[in-house]
Amino acid sequence: MPLTWLRLDLPRRWRSLVVLALLVALSSGVVLTAVAGARRGETAFDRLWARTLPATVAVLPNQPGFDWARVQALPGVAAMSLFAVYYGVSVDGLPGANVDFSPANAALFQTVEHPVILAGRAANQSRADEAMASPHFMSAYHLRVGDTVTLHLSSPGQAAAGFHATEGGTPAGPRVTMRIVGVARTPFFLDNPGDTGGLMPTYALFTQYRADIMGPNPGESPTYLNGLIRLAGGEAAIPAFRAELAKATGRSDIDVWDDYGQFGGPIRRVSDYESACLLAFAVAALLAALVLVGQAVARYASATLAELLVLRAVGLTRRQAAGSAAVAPGLAAAAGATLGAAAAIVASGWMPIGQASLTEPNPGISADWLVLGVGWAAAVLLVVLATAVIAWTGLRAGAPAPARRSATVAAAVRAGLPVPAVVGARFALEAGRGRSAVPVRPAIAGAVAGVLGVLAALTFSAGISDAVANPARFGQTWQLATLYGQDGQSLAPAAVVDRAAAADPDVTGFLDVRIGGAQSGLVSIESYTYAPVDGKRVPVVLTAGRMPISATEIALAPTTARSLHAGLGSEVRLTGGAAERPMTVSGLAFVPAGPHNGYDTGAWLTPGGYNRLFAGAHYGYKFLGAVISLRPGANAAAVAARLDASVAAATHVQGVVFTPPSPLPVAQLKDVSVLPLALGGFLALLALGAVGHALTIAVRRRRYELAVLRTLGMTGPQSRLVVVTQATVLAVIGLALGIPLGLAVGRAVWRIVADFTPLAYHSPLAVLPLVLIVPVTLLAANLLAAWPGHRAARLRPGRILREE
């Protein structure tokens, strides 16, 4: 019987089935793309990590002439690669181009950090004229595989003097032309959002130009070697390795980064957030799809009921009728789901998004067959079940139960409101029964969801805009920074910088900072001193507690506190010098982003606490600098130029004062800022679809009631007013419930993101959307009511009553 019915039904309703198939294709394509993209982004870094022989730890002694042979001999060291910390190189014609640290032994890019090749091939490490580059480097400078670039190296004398190409001046050494033979990606040399990537030279460059990189006497040169080490025991072997390293070198202050925690931890947090946004987008798209596709299914099933009821009279069972009604929609759903799955495969070329896209080892088209298979089957099954249930319910024998009356409508009658207003309220709030039933609850739920979703999305978006525009949300309350000392050696006298800043009228705060690398278990903690100069305090953003006031107290950055499982009042044991020191956590606060830490990792110490923690360390400080806050409205670039000129006049050192870069999460938030808006857009689509369907179907299914009222004297314009009232009531309900819920949801989600990022939470308020949402919602509802209202005004009562 179902096949017989299909042959009869297809020629008459093929247009409706085509529309249904297209709706299923659009809906399933969007949902499957988002879900597959979320899964792909969530696993991107771990898949890259599994393919690249990544380093377990980065060992950063920052010491010229360091004896790496002793480290190589330590138990558990499976492979060790070295790289030269060298800044004396520039790229001709590419200002600001970053050249990654050159391999200083044959292991890098071979047995450690073996790269994933995205295009071209791996560079031959025995050729100085070949290089690989990161994807951002290629796109930033509009390069292709096979193009050449020319490196300009420092001279041996410049290398011995610590020449930095980024601080002004021109390298005086050889020029090396190299061909970019491949685009590569490894965990240690990853691109970051908003940067220009890096060029990856070969080991041969280091061996052929060693004197230009390291200077004529490498043991005395400020250029030094650091290392990436892969441990046989993986991350679990790090504590034992640290202990052995301290014994072998006599230094307990060497930075030992847990590479997965240092790089993978922050990346995974961002990727998880991006995946959650995509899944939320998928849920919103699914809700919109259920309403839109459900309405198409309901219309199709309702159109077949009259004929199926006739066939019931000649022996068709209820089960056969329901099955027959579901066959054609099921085939349409199968065709649409197939198109949607194909579209999702094509769209996978744009996935994953944001930070995850920078770690994806296999960019391009990728089919997630689990998601596609389950999604395809679910789409077909939902359409078949929905059609069968509607048909089964519509074919149910017996008289319908009496319709439930609304107390609101009863109150409107008692208040003596005009008849069109009462009838419109009834259409909005009373579902009715049988042939006159109207989808009231879906319309109300859709209206509430639409207002809630749009306002929540715009409130959340306001939080992103506020964070992007205010560096202080990330603790950056200073506009300038300096770096004038490294590894115990001064690059410029601190007193000269202090005097220049004190004399500048735009400087309101000046904070000298010594930076040392402490350790606690697997966690590296860049520790900063808080020492204002001449009472010019720089404000610090605290998320809890207070700044340390004694030598035994410490204020931890939020992510470091989370890694140590520490809170206010906790005792943490840190090693920075010769002995381990217990410290009490007095507060949680953001710190300056430095060469070895982000704004959310590290700690603040008093000068006395710093001296206590790092007593006996190899270097008195790892870095020496300052952060400088300016008066509101001051031009940071102009102040930096004045301070630099003053320092250069006294010391001949240039480029000491600079504008700190924006915190990394700013670019990451920008990358996903479109998702909340898209989510709100889909919920708005849900509301428009639900309300528009309710208005349209009410005119058709309750035309008999309208016809009776017209015979009793209701005019055409009054009939139009019935639909307008229905639309307005639905809009008012949506506004009454959606506005407070939208504000609450938007702020709650932003607070979760603020804690997750982390950043200082400020309640977001989308003022303009909050002002406009009432008139825009009412206008949209009345625009939706225009066509159904026109149809209601054009009804012919006599014809309808004769048909009934």
Secondary structure, DSSP 4 states (H G I P E B T S, - for coil): -HHHHHHHHHHHHHHHHHHHHHHHHHHHHHHHHHHHHHHHHHHHHHHHHHHS---SEEEE---TT--HHHHHTSTTEEEEEEEEE----EETT-TT--BPPEE-STTBTTTBSPPEEEEE----TT-TTEEEE-HHHHHHTT--TT-EEEEEPPPHHHHHTT--GGGSS---S-EEEEEEEEEEE-STT---TTS---EE--HHHHHHTHHHHH-SSGGGSS-EEEEEEEETTGGGGHHHHHHHHHHHHS-S--EEEEHIIIIIHHHHHHHHHHHHHHHHHHHHHHHHHHHHHHHHHHHHHHHHHHHHHHHHTTT--HHHHHHHHHHHHHHHHHHHHHHHHHHHHHHGGG-S-HHHHTT-SS-S----HHHHHHHHHHHHHHHHHHHHHHHHHHT--SPPPPPPPPHHHHHHHHTT--HHHHHHHHHHH----GGG---HHHHHHHHHHHHHHHHHHHHHHHHHHHHHH-GGGGT---SEEEEEEETTEESS-HHHHHHHHHH-TTEEEEEEEEEEEEEETTEEEEEEE-EEBTTBPPP--EEEE----STTEEEE-HHHHHHHT--TT-EEEEESSSSEEEEEEEEEE----BTTB-TTS-EEE-HHHHHHHTTT-SSS-SEEEEEEEE-TT--HHHHHHHHHHHHHHHH-----EEPPPPPHHHHHHHHHTHHHHHHHHHHHHHHHHHHHHHHHHHHHHTHHHHHHHHHTT--HHHHHHHHHHHHHHHHHHHHHHHHHHHHHHHHHHHHHHHHHTT--------HHHHHHHHHHHHHHHHHHHHHHHHHHHT--HHHHHHH-
